[in-house]
């Protein structure tokens, strides 16, 4: 499920100029990483496309206006994923606070599990649907680290940085997530 992407080349360009980044180079780097960033935003927004687009736009604005600066301590992809994740978390927090302030009964509906969108069910094969269901059953941190490592081809160390957690914690979520995913898929009849 990976896409050929020039992440290493992008990272090299950004590392060479990370203090005084050329805006054109920054825009080009964001364009090269857009597909992966959008997919990650979808994950961070529970597959809600409109929310993912809003989060990605806000993350890009943070990057382009200098509120988020690439310092070269990780790959550009890892850095961008952490910005997207934090922006999505901020958006969720603002929504919950907004609902709590405007409608005290919204607490009950905010905890309801949303149904997966119809286009996801239509577009996906039966195997992909089973995998998505198994991933959704995992705790959020386990799901995040597995998607970052397997889908986005990050190392566990890079995933830990993107998730803003320690390496040990990321390794533990990774190991537990793989074991739980294997169990869930076996229970549904998918052989590994």
N, C-alpha and C positions, 0 to 999 in steps of 0.2 A: 503494500500500500504506500510505498514511499514514492516521492517524485524526485527526479534529478533536479537538484537545485544548486546554484553556485554559492552556497552558504560560506564555504571556506574562502572563496575569492572575495565575497562581500565582506567577510570578517577581516581579511587582509587589507582591503581598501580602507575600512573604518579604523583599524588599528593604526594604520600609517598616519591618519589625520584625526585621531580621536579628540584632540584638544581644540583644534580649529576646523571642525568638520565643514566641508564644502556642502552647501545646501543641495546642490544638484546631485552630488554623490550620495547624500543621505536619502534623498527622494528615490534615487535609482536603487539603493540597497533595500528600501522599504518595498519597492515594486517587485524586486526579485524574491522577497520573502513573503509576499502578500498571501499566496495560496496557503502556506503553512500557518501563517498568522491568523487567517480567517478560520481555518479548521480548528485551531486552538481556541479562538474566540467562541466558536460554536460550542465546544466542549465546556468552556467556562460559563456559558450562558444556557446550559441545559438544552442545547440544540435549537434554541429560539433564534431564528435568522435575524429578525429585526433587532433584537437585543445585541446579538453578535456584531451586527453592522455598526450600531451605536457605540459599542465598546471599542471596536477597532478604530472608528473615526476619532474617538476621544484619545485613544492611545497614540495614534499617529500625530494628533495635535500636540500632545505632550512632547513627543520626539521632535517635531518640526519647530516648535516655539522655544525649545531649549529647557523645558521643565524636567525632561528626562534626558540625561546625557550619557552616551556610550563611553565608558572609561577603559575599555579593553580588558577587563578582568575576566571576561568569559566570551563565548562566541556571541556574535550579534543576534543570532536566532534565540539563544538562551536569554539574553538581555531583553529582547523584544517580547518573548513569551512571558517573562516576569512582569513586564509593564502591562500586558494585556490581562494577565491574571489579577493583578492588583486593581486595575481599572474596573474589571468585572465585579470584583468584591466590593469596591466603592459604590458601584451602581446598585448592587443588591442591597447594601446597607441603606443607601438613600431611599430606595423604594420601600423598604420595610418601615423606615422612620416616617416616610410620607404617609403610608397606609395607617400606621399607628396614630398619627396626628389627625388624619382626616376621618378615619372610620375605625372605631374601637373593635368592631366586629370583623375587621379584615384579618386579624390574627388567626382566626379559624380557617379562612380561605387561603391565607398565605402558606399554610402547612399542607394543603392538599397537593397530591401528586398530579402533575399535568400529564395528560395522555400524549404519547408521541405523535408528532404531526403526520398527517395522512401521506404526504409526499415521501416521507422516509419509509413508511411501510410499503408503498407502491414501488419505489425505486430499488429497494434492496432485495437481494435474494433471500431465501429461507435461511441459509447458513449465516449470512451477515446479520439478519434480524436476530437470530439466536445469540450471536456474539454480542451484539449491541445490548440485548436484554441482560446477558450475563455481566457485561461491563457496568450497566446501570445498577445492578444489584450490589456492586462493590461499594465500600465506603469511598467517599469523594477522593481522599488522598491516594488510596490504592489505585483508583481508576486514573487519576491524573498521572501518576508516575508510570503506569503501564502504557498509557497513550503517548507520553513523551518519549519513552524508551523504544517502544515497538513501532509506533506510527511515525513519529517525527525523528527517529534514529538518533536521539540524544543519549549520551552516557548517563549512568545513574548520578554521577557527580553534577553534570550539567542540568539534569532534571531537578536535583536538589536545589540548585541555584534558582531555577525558574520557579520552583514552588516556594522559595524562601524558607527552606527548612534545612536541617543539618543532614550531612551525608549519611550518618547512621540511621536517622529516621527515614530517609528516602530508601535506603537499602531494606529496612524492615517492612515498609509499605510495599516495596517491590516484591519481596519474597512472599509475604502474606497474600498480596494481590494475585500473584501467579498461581499459588496453591488454591486459593478460593475460586479463581476463574476456571482452573482445571476441574475442580469438583463440580461447579455449576454446569459446565459444558458436558461433563460425563453424565450428570443427572438428566440432561435433556437429550441424551443419545448421540452427542457429537463425540467422535473418537479423536484423541489427540495423537 
